[in-house]
Amino acid sequence: MIAFAIVYIGSFDYFAVYGFPVYPFGYIPVLGFLVMAAQTIWRYHLVDIASAFTAKQVLNTMQGAVFVVDLQGKVRVVNPAACAMLGYQESELIDKIMTKFVSPPDQITRSAVSPAQDRAIHNHAMIWNSRDGRQIDVLVSASGVVDEHGIPLGLVYVAQDISEQKKAEAKIQHMAFYDTLTKLPNRNMLYDRLLKAIQTASGQGKPMALLLMDLDHFKEINDTLGHYQGDLLLKEMGSRLKSALFEPDTVARLGGDEFTVLLPRLAKVEDIHVVIQKLQDALRAPFMIDSQPVAVEASIGVAIYPDHGTNADVLLQRADVAMYMAKNSGSGYLIYDPKHDEHSPRRLALIGELRQAIDNEQLFLYYQPKISFKTHRVIGLEALVRWQHPEYGFVPPDQFILPAEQTGLIHPLTRWVLKTALSQSQVWRQAGLDLPVSVNLSARNLHDPELRGYLAELFKTTGGTPELLELEITESAIMADPQRALEVITRLRAMGIRFSLDDFGIGYSSLSYLKKLPVDTIKIDKSFVMDMAKDEDDVLIVLSTINLAHNLGLKVVAEGVELGKIWDQLANFGCDAAQGYYMSKPLPVDDLNRWLKESPWGIK
């Protein structure tokens, strides 16, 4: 590929030309080289080469737009590429003032050096105006041309249209700061705006808030309706959230089903509750996806500047903590509280010490009886792990079980519980008490490939039997990966182990999965049972659940029975068994042994 430099010679009637190689990837890298070559040609008077090529032929071969301008700023020579770029005929450009085609006009005078200086400015970005009113991004090399005495003769411009390149750059820039699905700002843009908001807020002394929002059960929506429909829901979600707010508030999508709202100008902290109500109202109406109404709820975590942090990373992390707690508590939204922060120094220390606690007998089991409505006697026990820390004393389960699941320590913790419970079950069996023991499994346990082998070996070492072990799994653990859960439960069920579906009613399980799962029992969540005395809706939910389970051939255990009249209601509904403080709270082994002998609910 050959490009040509063109130089002005006095009257503009003749041109000296010189050929040189051009980079194969385009014209832009050699624009500056081209105009410098033009000056070199003039100095050495290589006019003899002009006999090989006419000026017109040279100009016609140029891919870049060439303009030769006299000292009055008038265009004297152009090539076809220049005409094509601006949309003019050659005759329409000749003798026109060059600044007519440049926006703003003074770019020309600023960009080109004085011809007397005999040097060029290369690769200077400009905007030129086409005949049809379009603005064209161009890359220009401009150089002054002088004669052998240093007298200025004019200017040479070589321009390359880089509009498409600019569009591509703009698209890349947009992709770097905006979500491609919802067109909302993405994490990068949010972080940038959060930094600016912190800087502004620190100068004004006013609060601002960061809200982190996560859709509840979005995976199930995706699995049921498909990812395409899920994407449509996310787009509509972003649109609704944005419509509920005003400038300068920012709604951003961080990824997946996670959205963020930045409120940089709160008049007072209490206003956050008003904003959250508006956001929840915006999501209240069902989303119409493929003509099907879909109800959507979101869990929201709130971090407030400067109360909960003074830099972007801390605010994001603490909003995430609050959101996670809101999701697990089902409260809709929570404002960050340090006592819930799983990343606090104490929480991190507890996780570091949990493995030692497992090995050093700091853990122990409490057992809560399950009572039959038919016999009014204990028919099984649920094993519940507790931790007596040597420094902190009694550590509530919610402070170490959830972090254990997140860090992978749930595997050794669950194995310790299984081993301890089965060993204790064998002790009771030797005393003549065949009491099935229930142990809770987490979602991670269902993905443990070694669980089945461990249980088989445990039955051998403890002397326990699979028939006296019941594994309790939650709806959320199953729905995290329904197919995987079904496979694992089926294999364990084949060993003779029974299964119970825990916390039924608060998850998003589908009846199709419920029919497939080889579970024996459904446990109604205590949130429905405890309020039966004052909430008719909960009464209907409990009754419907009992009837549904029985129609599927399943037993029903009601959790959270704390009043005699609730016990009576459940008995009338045909419930099979119950747990709760009305019969017995969770007890350590020694206290439970006495209860079994002395309680009217015990074994006589």
TORLO-586568 format. One record per residue (C-alpha): residue in three letters; z, y, x. Coordinates in steps of 0.1 Angstrom, whole numbers, padded with zeros to 4 digits, always signed. Layout:
BEGIN
ALAZYX/...
//
This chain:
BEGIN
MET+0000+0000+0000/ILE-0010+0034+0014/ALA+0003+0068+0004/PHE-0011+0102+0016/ALA+0005+0134+0026/ILE-0012+0166+0015/VAL-0009+0199+0032/TYR-0020+0234+0021/ILE-0046+0251+0044/GLY-0049+0288+0036/SER-0075+0290+0008/PHE-0065+0256-0008/ASP-0102+0246-0005/TYR-0097+0219+0021/PHE-0069+0194+0029/ALA-0061+0175+0060/VAL-0050+0140+0053/TYR-0032+0112+0071/GLY-0024+0077+0059/PHE+0008+0059+0066/PRO+0026+0028+0052/VAL+0050+0031+0022/TYR+0080+0008+0014/PRO+0068-0019-0010/PHE+0097-0012-0035/GLY+0084+0022-0047/TYR+0075+0057-0038/ILE+0109+0074-0039/PRO+0122+0064-0004/VAL+0093+0081+0013/LEU+0090+0114-0006/GLY+0107+0133+0021/PHE+0087+0115+0048/LEU+0055+0124+0030/VAL+0060+0162+0030/MET+0073+0161+0066/ALA+0041+0143+0076/ALA+0021+0170+0058/GLN+0036+0196+0082/THR+0029+0174+0112/ILE-0007+0170+0102/TRP-0011+0207+0100/ARG+0004+0213+0134/TYR-0020+0189+0151/HIS-0050+0200+0131/LEU-0061+0165+0121/VAL-0089+0179+0101/ASP-0114+0155+0115/ILE-0099+0127+0094/ALA-0109+0147+0063/SER-0144+0135+0068/ALA-0133+0100+0060/PHE-0118+0109+0026/THR-0123+0138+0003/ALA-0093+0157-0009/LYS-0100+0146-0044/GLN-0100+0109-0034/VAL-0067+0114-0016/LEU-0050+0130-0046/ASN-0063+0104-0069/THR-0046+0076-0049/MET-0012+0093-0050/GLN+0013+0076-0073/GLY+0037+0105-0070/ALA+0030+0138-0087/VAL+0018+0164-0062/PHE+0020+0202-0068/VAL+0009+0228-0043/VAL+0022+0262-0050/ASP+0014+0295-0034/LEU+0038+0322-0023/GLN+0037+0338-0058/GLY+0049+0306-0073/LYS+0016+0297-0089/VAL+0003+0262-0091/ARG-0029+0259-0070/VAL-0035+0222-0067/VAL-0023+0192-0087/ASN-0032+0155-0087/PRO-0038+0132-0117/ALA-0003+0118-0115/ALA+0011+0153-0120/CYS-0010+0158-0150/ALA-0001+0125-0165/MET+0036+0131-0159/LEU+0037+0165-0177/GLY+0010+0157-0203/TYR-0013+0186-0193/GLN-0049+0188-0182/GLU-0055+0200-0147/SER-0070+0232-0160/GLU-0039+0239-0180/LEU-0017+0237-0149/ILE-0038+0256-0123/ASP-0026+0292-0118/LYS+0005+0287-0140/ILE+0039+0297-0127/MET+0057+0266-0114/THR+0090+0276-0130/LYS+0075+0271-0164/PHE+0078+0234-0160/VAL+0113+0232-0145/SER+0146+0233-0165/PRO+0164+0255-0156/PRO+0136+0276-0139/ASP+0157+0287-0109/GLN+0161+0250-0098/ILE+0128+0254-0080/THR+0139+0284-0059/ARG+0173+0268-0052/SER+0159+0234-0042/ALA+0131+0244-0019/VAL+0139+0260+0014/SER+0121+0291+0025/PRO+0087+0282+0039/ALA+0095+0301+0071/GLN+0123+0276+0079/ASP+0097+0248+0082/ARG+0119+0220+0069/ALA+0122+0201+0037/ILE+0149+0191+0012/HIS+0144+0155+0002/ASN+0152+0135-0030/HIS+0165+0164-0050/ALA+0170+0155-0087/MET+0155+0179-0112/ILE+0146+0180-0149/TRP+0110+0190-0156/ASN+0096+0198-0191/SER+0066+0180-0205/ARG+0040+0194-0228/ASP+0055+0176-0258/GLY+0090+0190-0252/ARG+0104+0160-0235/GLN+0127+0165-0205/ILE+0117+0143-0176/ASP+0142+0133-0149/VAL+0123+0136-0115/LEU+0132+0131-0079/VAL+0116+0158-0058/SER+0109+0165-0021/ALA+0100+0201-0015/SER+0088+0216+0017/GLY+0075+0249+0029/VAL+0042+0250+0048/VAL+0035+0274+0076/ASP+0005+0281+0098/GLU+0004+0278+0136/HIS+0020+0312+0139/GLY+0049+0303+0116/ILE+0036+0324+0087/PRO+0045+0309+0053/LEU+0015+0296+0033/GLY+0031+0280+0003/LEU+0052+0251-0010/VAL+0044+0214-0015/TYR+0063+0194-0041/VAL+0060+0156-0044/ALA+0078+0144-0075/GLN+0086+0109-0089/ASP+0094+0103-0126/ILE+0128+0085-0126/SER+0135+0088-0163/GLU+0136+0050-0168/GLN+0159+0047-0138/LYS+0182+0074-0153/LYS+0182+0055-0186/ALA+0192+0023-0169/GLU+0220+0041-0150/ALA+0232+0057-0182/LYS+0232+0023-0198/ILE+0252+0008-0170/GLN+0276+0037-0171/HIS+0280+0032-0208/MET+0286-0005-0204/ALA+0313+0003-0178/PHE+0333+0024-0202/TYR+0324+0011-0237/ASP+0326-0022-0255/THR+0292-0036-0261/LEU+0302-0052-0295/THR+0322-0025-0312/LYS+0309+0005-0293/LEU+0345+0016-0288/PRO+0359+0026-0255/ASN+0368-0004-0233/ARG+0398-0010-0210/ASN+0383+0012-0182/MET+0378+0042-0205/LEU+0412+0037-0221/TYR+0429+0036-0187/ASP+0411+0068-0177/ARG+0421+0086-0208/LEU+0457+0072-0206/LEU+0460+0087-0171/LYS+0448+0121-0183/ALA+0471+0120-0213/ILE+0501+0112-0191/GLN+0492+0141-0168/THR+0489+0165-0198/ALA+0520+0152-0215/SER+0541+0156-0184/GLY+0531+0192-0182/GLN+0538+0199-0219/GLY+0570+0178-0222/LYS+0557+0162-0254/PRO+0558+0125-0263/MET+0527+0103-0266/ALA+0524+0067-0277/LEU+0503+0036-0268/LEU+0498+0009-0294/LEU+0486-0026-0286/MET+0472-0045-0315/ASP+0463-0082-0318/LEU+0448-0099-0349/ASP+0469-0127-0363/HIS+0451-0161-0364/PHE+0418-0148-0353/LYS+0410-0181-0336/GLU+0412-0198-0369/ILE+0389-0173-0384/ASN+0364-0179-0356/ASP+0367-0217-0360/THR+0363-0215-0398/LEU+0335-0189-0402/GLY+0319-0191-0368/HIS+0318-0167-0338/TYR+0290-0146-0353/GLN+0310-0138-0384/GLY+0340-0133-0362/ASP+0321-0106-0343/LEU+0312-0089-0375/LEU+0349-0088-0384/LEU+0357-0072-0351/LYS+0331-0045-0355/GLU+0344-0037-0390/MET+0379-0038-0376/GLY+0371-0012-0349/SER+0353+0010-0375/ARG+0383+0009-0399/LEU+0408+0017-0371/LYS+0387+0046-0359/SER+0383+0061-0394/ALA+0421+0061-0398/LEU+0426+0084-0369/PHE+0415+0118-0357/GLU+0406+0135-0324/PRO+0419+0133-0297/ASP+0433+0098-0307/THR+0415+0069-0290/VAL+0408+0035-0304/ALA+0397+0010-0277/ARG+0389-0027-0276/LEU+0404-0044-0246/GLY+0387-0077-0253/GLY+0388-0107-0277/ASP+0407-0096-0308/GLU+0429-0071-0289/PHE+0427-0034-0297/THR+0445-0004-0284/VAL+0453+0030-0299/LEU+0462+0060-0277/LEU+0481+0088-0295/PRO+0482+0116-0268/ARG+0496+0144-0290/LEU+0526+0133-0310/ALA+0546+0162-0324/LYS+0577+0139-0325/VAL+0584+0103-0318/GLU+0591+0096-0355/ASP+0554+0103-0363/ILE+0545+0069-0349/HIS+0557+0052-0380/VAL+0533+0073-0401/VAL+0504+0064-0379/ILE+0512+0027-0380/GLN+0513+0028-0418/LYS+0479+0044-0418/LEU+0465+0017-0395/GLN+0480-0011-0416/ASP+0467+0005-0448/ALA+0432+0006-0432/LEU+0434-0032-0427/ARG+0449-0040-0461/ALA+0417-0044-0481/PRO+0400-0078-0474/PHE+0371-0079-0450/MET+0339-0091-0466/ILE+0323-0115-0442/ASP+0292-0133-0454/SER+0302-0124-0490/GLN+0336-0140-0484/PRO+0368-0120-0485/VAL+0389-0125-0454/ALA+0425-0111-0453/VAL+0434-0097-0418/GLU+0468-0088-0405/ALA+0476-0075-0370/SER+0507-0075-0348/ILE+0514-0041-0332/GLY+0534-0033-0301/VAL+0544+0003-0293/ALA+0553+0019-0260/ILE+0563+0056-0259/TYR+0559+0081-0231/PRO+0582+0090-0213/ASP+0609+0068-0229/HIS+0594+0035-0220/GLY+0574+0044-0189/THR+0558+0072-0170/ASN+0527+0055-0156/ALA+0498+0038-0172/ASP+0505+0002-0160/VAL+0541+0002-0172/LEU+0531+0016-0206/LEU+0504-0011-0211/GLN+0527-0038-0200/ARG+0556-0027-0223/ALA+0533-0023-0253/ASP+0521-0058-0246/VAL+0557-0071-0246/ALA+0564-0053-0279/MET+0532-0067-0294/TYR+0541-0103-0283/MET+0576-0100-0298/ALA+0561-0085-0331/LYS+0537-0115-0333/ASN+0565-0140-0328/SER+0589-0124-0352/GLY+0563-0118-0379/SER+0576-0082-0382/GLY+0542-0065-0382/TYR+0551-0040-0355/LEU+0578-0034-0330/ILE+0586-0005-0307/TYR+0594-0017-0272/ASP+0630-0025-0264/PRO+0641-0036-0229/LYS+0662-0065-0243/HIS+0630-0082-0254/ASP+0612-0077-0221/GLU+0604-0110-0206/HIS+0594-0093-0174/SER+0628-0077-0169/PRO+0647-0087-0137/ARG+0672-0108-0156/ARG+0644-0127-0175/LEU+0626-0133-0143/ALA+0658-0145-0126/LEU+0665-0169-0155/ILE+0630-0185-0152/GLY+0636-0189-0115/GLU+0669-0206-0122/LEU+0658-0228-0151/ARG+0644-0256-0129/GLN+0678-0257-0111/ALA+0696-0257-0145/ILE+0676-0288-0155/ASP+0686-0306-0123/ASN+0722-0293-0122/GLU+0734-0303-0157/GLN+0736-0267-0170/LEU+0716-0277-0200/PHE+0730-0297-0230/LEU+0719-0307-0264/TYR+0732-0297-0298/TYR+0723-0318-0328/GLN+0718-0306-0364/PRO+0720-0332-0392/LYS+0693-0338-0418/ILE+0707-0347-0452/SER+0690-0368-0479/PHE+0690-0354-0514/LYS+0690-0389-0527/THR+0720-0403-0509/HIS+0738-0370-0498/ARG+0741-0387-0464/VAL+0728-0379-0429/ILE+0694-0396-0422/GLY+0685-0381-0389/LEU+0693-0354-0363/GLU+0673-0327-0346/ALA+0680-0322-0309/LEU+0683-0285-0299/VAL+0685-0275-0262/ARG+0712-0250-0250/TRP+0719-0234-0216/GLN+0753-0226-0202/HIS+0746-0204-0173/PRO+0773-0202-0145/GLU+0769-0164-0143/TYR+0756-0152-0177/GLY+0774-0178-0199/PHE+0756-0190-0230/VAL+0719-0182-0229/PRO+0702-0181-0263/PRO+0672-0204-0266/ASP+0647-0176-0273/GLN+0654-0162-0238/PHE+0643-0192-0219/ILE+0622-0215-0241/LEU+0593-0191-0247/PRO+0591-0180-0210/ALA+0593-0217-0200/GLU+0562-0224-0221/GLN+0544-0195-0205/THR+0552-0206-0170/GLY+0547-0243-0173/LEU+0584-0252-0170/ILE+0582-0264-0206/HIS+0570-0298-0192/PRO+0601-0306-0172/LEU+0623-0290-0199/THR+0608-0311-0226/ARG+0611-0343-0206/TRP+0648-0336-0199/VAL+0653-0331-0237/LEU+0635-0364-0245/LYS+0654-0383-0219/THR+0688-0369-0230/ALA+0681-0374-0267/LEU+0668-0410-0264/SER+0698-0419-0241/GLN+0722-0405-0267/SER+0703-0422-0295/GLN+0708-0455-0277/VAL+0746-0448-0274/TRP+0748-0442-0312/ARG+0727-0474-0318/GLN+0751-0494-0297/ALA+0779-0480-0319/GLY+0761-0492-0350/LEU+0744-0459-0359/ASP+0706-0460-0362/LEU+0700-0423-0364/PRO+0664-0411-0357/VAL+0664-0381-0334/SER+0638-0353-0336/VAL+0626-0334-0305/ASN+0604-0303-0306/LEU+0571-0302-0288/SER+0552-0271-0278/ALA+0515-0264-0277/ARG+0515-0270-0239/ASN+0532-0304-0244/LEU+0503-0315-0265/HIS+0480-0308-0236/ASP+0501-0328-0211/PRO+0480-0358-0201/GLU+0511-0376-0187/LEU+0532-0373-0219/ARG+0522-0407-0234/GLY+0529-0425-0201/TYR+0562-0407-0197/LEU+0574-0417-0232/ALA+0563-0453-0227/GLU+0584-0455-0194/LEU+0613-0437-0211/PHE+0615-0462-0239/LYS+0619-0489-0212/THR+0645-0472-0191/THR+0667-0459-0220/GLY+0663-0489-0242/GLY+0653-0466-0271/THR+0627-0475-0297/PRO+0597-0454-0308/GLU+0608-0458-0345/LEU+0640-0438-0338/LEU+0621-0409-0322/GLU+0604-0381-0342/LEU+0584-0354-0326/GLU+0583-0320-0343/ILE+0552-0299-0338/THR+0545-0264-0353/GLU+0514-0253-0371/SER+0506-0228-0344/ALA+0508-0255-0317/ILE+0483-0276-0336/MET+0459-0248-0345/ALA+0457-0237-0309/ASP+0434-0266-0304/PRO+0432-0288-0336/GLN+0409-0314-0322/ARG+0430-0320-0291/ALA+0462-0320-0311/LEU+0447-0346-0334/GLU+0438-0369-0305/VAL+0472-0366-0288/ILE+0492-0371-0320/THR+0471-0401-0330/ARG+0477-0419-0297/LEU+0514-0412-0298/ARG+0516-0423-0334/ALA+0500-0456-0324/MET+0531-0462-0303/GLY+0553-0461-0334/ILE+0565-0425-0329/ARG+0569-0405-0361/PHE+0558-0369-0365/SER+0570-0339-0384/LEU+0551-0306-0390/ASP+0576-0279-0384/ASP+0578-0243-0398/PHE+0552-0251-0425/GLY+0540-0221-0444/ILE+0541-0194-0417/GLY+0510-0206-0399/TYR+0473-0208-0407/SER+0469-0245-0410/SER+0441-0258-0432/LEU+0444-0286-0457/SER+0415-0305-0441/TYR+0435-0307-0408/LEU+0467-0315-0427/LYS+0450-0345-0443/LYS+0437-0357-0409/LEU+0470-0354-0390/PRO+0491-0386-0389/VAL+0523-0368-0397/ASP+0551-0382-0418/THR+0571-0352-0428/ILE+0566-0315-0435/LYS+0594-0291-0428/ILE+0594-0259-0449/ASP+0602-0229-0428/LYS+0637-0214-0434/SER+0622-0179-0441/PHE+0611-0192-0475/VAL+0641-0214-0482/MET+0668-0188-0474/ASP+0654-0162-0499/MET+0649-0186-0528/ALA+0680-0173-0545/LYS+0666-0138-0548/ASP+0628-0141-0544/GLU+0608-0158-0571/ASP+0577-0158-0549/ASP+0595-0179-0523/VAL+0607-0203-0551/LEU+0570-0209-0561/ILE+0560-0213-0525/VAL+0586-0240-0519/LEU+0579-0258-0551/SER+0541-0258-0544/THR+0547-0270-0509/ILE+0569-0299-0521/ASN+0543-0309-0547/LEU+0514-0306-0521/ALA+0532-0328-0496/HIS+0541-0355-0521/ASN+0505-0356-0533/LEU+0495-0362-0497/GLY+0521-0389-0493/LEU+0544-0369-0471/LYS+0581-0364-0471/VAL+0596-0328-0472/VAL+0626-0314-0453/ALA+0638-0279-0462/GLU+0653-0258-0433/GLY+0678-0230-0437/VAL+0698-0243-0467/GLU+0729-0221-0466/LEU+0740-0220-0503/GLY+0749-0246-0528/LYS+0726-0232-0555/ILE+0696-0235-0531/TRP+0706-0271-0525/ASP+0706-0277-0562/GLN+0672-0260-0567/LEU+0657-0281-0540/ALA+0672-0312-0555/ASN+0656-0303-0588/PHE+0622-0298-0571/GLY+0623-0333-0557/CYS+0628-0323-0520/ASP+0636-0353-0498/ALA+0660-0338-0472/ALA+0675-0306-0459/GLN+0690-0289-0429/GLY+0713-0259-0429/TYR+0747-0244-0425/TYR+0756-0255-0461/MET+0759-0291-0447/SER+0763-0285-0410/LYS+0754-0261-0382/PRO+0741-0276-0349/LEU+0769-0294-0331/PRO+0775-0307-0296/VAL+0779-0345-0292/ASP+0817-0347-0294/ASP+0819-0324-0325/LEU+0790-0343-0341/ASN+0807-0376-0337/ARG+0838-0363-0355/TRP+0816-0348-0382/LEU+0798-0381-0387/LYS+0832-0397-0394/GLU+0849-0370-0414/SER+0822-0350-0433/PRO+0812-0361-0468/TRP+0777-0358-0456/GLY+0783-0381-0427/ILE+0783-0419-0424/LYS+0811-0439-0440/
//
